[in-house]
């Protein structure tokens, strides 16, 4: 059972079915994936009739929605010997492409108990859903392109440094939003640039830069040690 100060009390059932088939080789991979996210709500006393937010669904005792998603993740790995800082390394170049398509399903009348926006970073930019939680599944038609280069110790495989770039293209407006948030319009998203350097076995520096390509403004900088 779920309770919220701004949403009706409800019993919620969630089901996530997933089917994927990775195809891997020594130099790359291709992973198609199908998902079906279904959830149903049984409202205590029905949806409020005094709240215009619920529109034609006012007084409704229950609701359900099912949202399919198709994604395709692919990447290749190139390697070459390199020498940096008087050390021998294996340097990689790892281009990656990630496509996701989720059709629109109206969820605007459903309560939100635990969904929130994903932070825009290297982890979330290669995921299917814009949101965390179970109450909102975003309609998406996205293509994310990225590349990573690593310096690896040829004897141990330990990572000495990592550099990455990624950018996402939104091919259609995202109409499924959190309550009060605007529609995300089609177009290119901010560029992500990141670098990680391991100074020793116990110390490292990790940094991320988010750049708006339309204004050339830096939106966010993050440095962690």
Secondary structure, DSSP 8 states (H G I E B T S, - for coil): -EEETTEEEEEEEEEEEEEEEEEEETTEEEEEEEEEEEEEEEETT-S-SS-GGGGGGTT-SEEEEEEEEEEEEEEE-EEEEEEETTEEEEEEEEEEEEEEEE-----TTS--SS-EE---STTGGGSS-SEESSS----EEEEEEEEEEEEEETTT--EEEEEEEEEEEE-S-B----TT---B-SEE--EEEEEEEE-SSS-EEEEEEEEETTTTEEEEEEEE-
